[in-house]
Amino acid sequence: MAEEMRVVLRNYGKIDPLKIEDYINAGGYQALEKARSMSQTDVIEEVRKSGLRGRGGAGFNAGQKWNFAFQAQADQKYVICNADEGEPGTYKDRTIMQGDPHSVLEGMAICGYAIGASKGYIYCRGEYPYVVDLLNQAIDQAREKGVLGDFDIEVRMGAGAYVCGEETALIESIEGHRGEPRFKPPYPPVSGLWGKPTIVNNVETLASVPVILEKGGDWYAGLGAASYPGTKVLTLTGDVVNKTVIEVPTNTTICEVIYDFGGGIAGGKAFKAVQIGGTSGAFIPESLLDTQIDFDSMSAAGASLGSGAVLVMDETRDIVDVVCRIAKFFEHESCGKCAPCREGTMRLHKLMNKLNAGEGSAADIALLNKLGRVMSVACLCGLGQAAPSPVLTTIKHFQPDYNAKLQ
Ligand SMILES: Cc1cc2nc3c(=O)[nH]c(=O)nc-3n(C[C@H](O)[C@H](O)[C@H](O)COP(=O)(O)O)c2cc1C
């Protein structure tokens, strides 16, 4: 396997995650100390200068987001670590939290200091009860050592709803309501948890923060792609030789990910497609494999980096069948709050089922295309907006697979 660049996973496998002393001996909590010796605005400027953009899917500049919350006037502010990781095929946040939980706590505490928040929550995927235990142990140790100062962290557990990874549905869920997205604006940095300024950042984003404070924003900005600097933790799954988690600079190409790190297609078969970014990610054909994985290059190719799941499919995979299963997933996961998603995901699934059963026509494909385009702009949140992406990109790049199933 090609050599990784480990920034977020710098301590992975090297320290005992259950021993805070190991983290401290590896230089842990020094970045927090350094941050506290700086002004809040200098900390935010350092993060902004690093160019760090959210690793949870939307790719928003972290420093800029922190600045919105810093400037908002309130008696209480919050930091939320989004550890919902409900995306099938994604386990990068689990890997980070299991291998180095204190890097996430330290990143949260630095954010708390920068924006003026004394309370943090980690919203952890319900299917990760062992991670919740581990996080609670790490928080207890940090409290005992006093390293977090007046910043406190509580872990909340999700209950298995994919939509609760969406930041406002997540906030609703922490507040004890049904996990449904809110209308935006206002955005959470202005009005989030209990109406207070709230930063919601992904696990990987927050775990990147201590090293940025330690080595400087300029150092980080020099890694990987200029418009989306740093590294990305990816999970390689599907028909690839090495099914594993890797961390690579963001200017790595998809081809390098699959062949240099993934070891190529398993069983000596040929490549067919790769879906990047999770269930709602685009299906990428061979002709686009030289695309860099950074957020902007992926967008330009009509795809998204999303959470960093890389699902490789070999020549034997039935694309229409795979997309049909994905459509079923979205019908099931739609929260039903807005009509375009509630009805749209159901119709997408029905039409895909029809085509997959060999009972569809060219008119059904045209209808899918139209419905998908409407949903991508009409749905309330990213779930419904992105749900048609596998349908739309496979109709675009894998048309022969659809034609082969027409009536
Ligand atoms: C349906 C849906 C699910 C999401 N799931 C997650 C998730 O599991 N983890 C995550 O960090 N972001 C998830 N997001 C993105 C969040 O809404 C938000 O953009 C992110 O947590 C912000 O953190 P970042 O700026 O550090 O990326 C999801 C978005 C949508 C629409």
The ligand as a MOL file (V3000), in Angstrom:
LIG
                    3D

  0  0  0     0  0            999 V3000
M  V30 BEGIN CTAB
M  V30 COUNTS 31 33 0 0 0
M  V30 BEGIN ATOM
M  V30 1 C -28.9700 13.6880 5.8950 0
M  V30 2 C -27.6970 14.2750 6.4050 0
M  V30 3 C -26.8810 13.5220 7.2300 0
M  V30 4 C -25.6940 14.0400 7.7260 0
M  V30 5 N -24.9070 13.2620 8.5260 0
M  V30 6 C -23.7680 13.7770 9.0370 0
M  V30 7 C -22.9720 12.9960 9.9210 0
M  V30 8 O -23.2750 11.8460 10.2210 0
M  V30 9 N -21.8390 13.5670 10.4100 0
M  V30 10 C -21.4620 14.8620 10.1010 0
M  V30 11 O -20.4530 15.3430 10.5910 0
M  V30 12 N -22.2040 15.6110 9.2630 0
M  V30 13 C -23.3430 15.0990 8.7450 0
M  V30 14 N -24.1100 15.8890 7.9320 0
M  V30 15 C -23.6680 17.2870 7.6860 0
M  V30 16 C -24.0940 18.2100 8.8190 0
M  V30 17 O -25.3880 18.7210 8.5470 0
M  V30 18 C -23.1310 19.4040 8.9820 0
M  V30 19 O -22.9170 20.0000 7.7370 0
M  V30 20 C -21.7930 19.0130 9.5800 0
M  V30 21 O -21.9210 18.2900 10.7650 0
M  V30 22 C -21.0030 20.2800 9.8720 0
M  V30 23 O -19.7170 19.9540 10.3370 0
M  V30 24 P -18.4260 20.2750 9.4660 0
M  V30 25 O -18.5270 21.7090 9.0420 0
M  V30 26 O -17.2890 20.0410 10.3900 0
M  V30 27 O -18.4340 19.3500 8.3080 0
M  V30 28 C -25.3100 15.3720 7.3970 0
M  V30 29 C -26.1240 16.1410 6.5560 0
M  V30 30 C -27.2930 15.5940 6.0550 0
M  V30 31 C -28.1380 16.4320 5.1630 0
M  V30 END ATOM
M  V30 BEGIN BOND
M  V30 1 1 1 2
M  V30 2 1 2 3
M  V30 3 2 2 30
M  V30 4 2 3 4
M  V30 5 1 4 5
M  V30 6 1 4 28
M  V30 7 2 5 6
M  V30 8 1 6 7
M  V30 9 1 6 13
M  V30 10 2 7 8
M  V30 11 1 7 9
M  V30 12 1 9 10
M  V30 13 2 10 11
M  V30 14 1 10 12
M  V30 15 2 12 13
M  V30 16 1 13 14
M  V30 17 1 14 15
M  V30 18 1 14 28
M  V30 19 1 15 16
M  V30 20 1 16 17
M  V30 21 1 16 18
M  V30 22 1 18 19
M  V30 23 1 18 20
M  V30 24 1 20 21
M  V30 25 1 20 22
M  V30 26 1 22 23
M  V30 27 1 23 24
M  V30 28 2 24 25
M  V30 29 1 24 26
M  V30 30 1 24 27
M  V30 31 2 28 29
M  V30 32 1 29 30
M  V30 33 1 30 31
M  V30 END BOND
M  V30 END CTAB
M  END
